[in-house]
Amino acid sequence: MMEIFETKKQLQTHLADLRQAGKKIALVPTMGALHEGHLSLISEAQKVADIVVCSIFVNPTQFNDPKDLEKYPRPIENDIKLLTSAKCDILFMPTVAEMYPADETPWHINLGALDSIWEGEKRPGHFQGVTQVVYKLFMLTLPDVACFGQKDFQQIMVIQKMIDIKQLPVTIHICPIVRSPEGLALSSRNMRLSEADKIKALALYRSLNTIKKGFPQTAIAQLEENAEQVLADEGEITLEYLAICESTTLSPATTIEPGKSYVALLVAWVAGVRLIDNMILS
């Protein structure tokens, strides 16, 4: 039976007992509106820990637009049903007041260029909000492992940097992107796409696969050009950015250096919906 906690004190007391009993704890932080992608994180967490804690908290500090925060879906009854069927052990569901008390200390962490490139550039302050809430959740749950989906690759690199800066004893477990049988990365935003739009959006996956197939033999500039052509050939797709980057810093790569790892990042608009995808290259 899944335990549900709404206060920090209840959660900490419960986890302290489990920790005392030698249980390994995994945290899966979410903002709810759960889908198969989230449930795959629960499944991955169950493989690497004894106890899985899922948090559902729509974090106000990572939203740039108050209207987006207001509109964010909160189907909590369905989320609870999904987590129960996935055999999640603990759900932590705090209020904003619980997570951000009146005497809240201002938060800022030096994330370097990660804070100002790609998603950081498009959403100023977003990653400060993300690190603030994840740090709070880490301090509350003291997890051995935290599971995050590869789909938000930059967010993972940001959280890893925060872990390094704060010297936290947490291991990040990167869980593979869950895709439809055709290759579309699962996202709650896909609900806003018609069936025809979803077929069109498959060009993102084809574009990334074009890079993967040519890497590392083909020059980076050529790989990016080939991938952009795939999107252009599909038509009615607006490319926001596509880049091959060094994995940890996400700085754009111009050449491939031995011993470094690389990722292809892609954001494009299909039928007014902003879709994010990526592919690990090495």
Disulfide bonds with the S-S distance in Angstrom:
none
